[in-house]
Amino acid sequence: MDLRLPDELLALIAEEETPAPPSPAGRSDYTTSLLDSRMPYDDLLDGVADWAPVGTPVGLFHLVPVRVERDLPLISRWMNDPAAAAFWELSGPPSVTEDHVRAQLAGDGRSVPCIGVLDGKPMSYWEIYRADLDPLARHYAARPHDTGLHLLVGAVADRGRGLGGILLRAVADLVLARRPFCARVIAEPDIRNTPSVAAFLTAGFRFSAEIDLPTKRAALMVRDRSVRHLL
């Protein structure tokens, strides 16, 4: 008996046997594996998972959404550094950080936790969030699509070198480039966190006001689309 598979099935088998293309130049194994993760619910932030790496004066930088099973030990270690613990208040066992991260991952995409990868090295933790949909919006004159940033430079060796200001500028520019309806990037570091406030100023943010939040007195920092090329 002469049996012949349908052409559609043969084509499908051929696709499955085709080897995967090599990793794009400039992406480490770490970054490539992180890219396996896609966040179908992050339309509120215009697809953070698909934002491409950007060049900076200190190297190629990529924001990649967190995957708890892989990234929790690293983030938890960073949060237990005394300098980070003083402001993030996430020190303790890994479960403390895990609860914080999973609450965002289980939400509707208004906040996306990310690992910042610089030249293939995971070196910072970020949260990109809709400031206009956040409780923060009750404490300032929010505008539609305001986008907020939280940043923790992880390793002690990476602090005090000006990386924070450089990367904040790059990410703010990336937000404005990828979110066309966003007119402002917002941040609210603790007013006592002088290095953080200074980094935002270096990145072209302006100090707008001091605001009282439930857990801190914050410096409201704003980067306006209209003047981003002037600062």
N, C-alpha and C positions, 0 to 999 in steps of 0.2 A: 504494500500500500504506500502510495506517495503522499506524505504529509508535508504541508508547507505552512510555516508560521505566517500570520498576517504581517503585512509591511509595517503597520503601526507598532506591533510588538517588537519586531526586529529593530526598529529605530529606537525604541525605548531601551532595549538591552544595550545597544551601541552607546547610548548616552551614559548609561550607568558604568560602562567599562572604560569610558574616556578618563584618563588621569586628570586630577585637579591641576589647574595652572599653578605655577610657582608663586610664592608670596611676592607682592609688589615690592619694588626697591624701597628701602628706607623703613620697612616695618620689621620689627623683631619678631621672634617666635611668640613672645608674650603678647604683643599687640595683635598679631594675627589670630591667636587663639581667643583673645577677648572679642574680636570682631565676629566670632561665631554667635554672639549674643545679640539679638535684636529685640527692641522694646515696642511691641505693636500698639501700645497705648500712649505713646509720648507725643501724639499730634499736638497736644497743648503747647509743646515746645518745638514744634516743627522738626521732629525727627533727629534728636541729638545723636542717636546711634549712627546716623549716616553723615555726620559732620566730618569732613576730611581733615587730615593732619595739616597743620599750618607751620610755616617757617618762622622762626624767631631769631633774634641775635644770639641766642644761646643754644640753638638746635631745633630739630623738628619736634613739634609738640602735638600730642593727640589726646583728646578727651574721649574716654571709652567707658560706657556704662558699667557699673559694678556688677560682678557675679559673686554672690555671697560665698558660695562653696570654695571659691578660689581666692577671693580678696579679703575675706574677713580677718585672717591672722595678721595680715599686713596693716590693715586699717586700725585694728584693735591695738596693735603695738604702737602705732603713731599716736592714738588717742591717749595712751598711758604715759606718754612723755609729759613731764610736769608742766612745761610751757604750753602744751596743747590742752591738757586737762584743766588748766585754770580758766579757760574760756569756752571750751567745747563741753565740758562737764560730762564726758563719756568714758572716763577712766573706770577701771574695774575689770571683771571677767569679760571674755569675748561676747557673752550674751548681751551685755549692755549695748555695745556697738551694733550687734546683730539686730536687736529690737529696733534701734534707730534707723538702720538702713532698710530693713524689711518693711517698716511702716511706709517708706517712700515707694519701694518696689511694688507694694500691694495696693497703692493708690491709683489715681486716674491719670498719672503722668504730669501732674502740676509741679513735681519736684523730681529731678533725676540725679541720683548719686553717681559720680564718675571717678575713675582713676585718671590722673594726669600722667601721661607717659612722655618722657623727654628723651629723644634719641634712643628709644627702646627700653628705657629704664622707668619703672613705676616710681614716682617720686612725690606725688601730691594727691590729696583727696579734695574733690569739688562737689558742690551741690548747685545745679542750675535749676532755678525755680521761678514760677510765675508769681512775682511779687504782688501783682494785682489780685491774685486769688488766694493769697496767703494771709494769715492773721495780721501780718505786718501792715496790710493795707488799711487797717483801722487806725493806724498811728501816723499816717502821712497822707498827703493828697495824691493818692494813687491814680494812675492813668491806665487805660486798657493796654494790655500786653507788656507792661513793665516787667522786666526780667531781672531776677536777683542772682547774686553770686555769693557763695561761701567758699572759702579756700583754706586748706591746711597744707602747708609745705611739710612733708612728712619727716624726712631725715634731718637730724640736727646739722649734719654737714652741709645741707643745702640751704640752711637759713643764714641770714646776715650777708648774703652775697648779691642781693638785688634781684634775685630770681622772682620773688613775689610780684614786684612791680612790672617786670617784663611779661610775665605770664598773665597777669591780670589784664594788661593792655591787649595782649593777643586774644584772650578769651572774650573780652568785651567787644573787640572788633569782629570776632567770629560770630557772636550773638547778633550783632547789628547786621552783619552780612547775610546770615541765614534766617533771620526773623524779620522780614520786611515791614511788618506792622508794629514792631517794637521801636519806640522812639527814645527809650532811656534804659540804661542798665543801672540797677540799684544795688547798694550794699549797706549793711548795718553792723559794722564791727563794734565791739565793746569800746566805749570811749576811753577806757583805760589801756586798751591794747595799742599802744603808740606805734610799734612796728607795723601793725596791720593798717592803721589809718595812714601812715606814711607811704606804704606800698600802694594804696588806692590813689593817693594824691600823685605819686610818681606815674601811675598808669593813666592819668588824664581825668580822673574823677574829681569832682568838686565837692567840698564840704557844704552840705545844704542846711543841716540843723542838728541839734541834739534832741533825741526823742526817748521817751521813757517806755520801755518794753517790759513785759511781765518778769523777765529774768535779768534785765540789764538796762543800763543807760547807754544808748548807742549813738554813734555818729552816722547820720544819714549821708551816704556818699552817692553821687549821681554822675553818670557819664551820658551826656546828651548826644544823640545822633547828629544834631545840627552843627556841632562844633568838634566832632571827633577828629577831623583832619587838621585842626588848629592846635590841639593839645598833645 
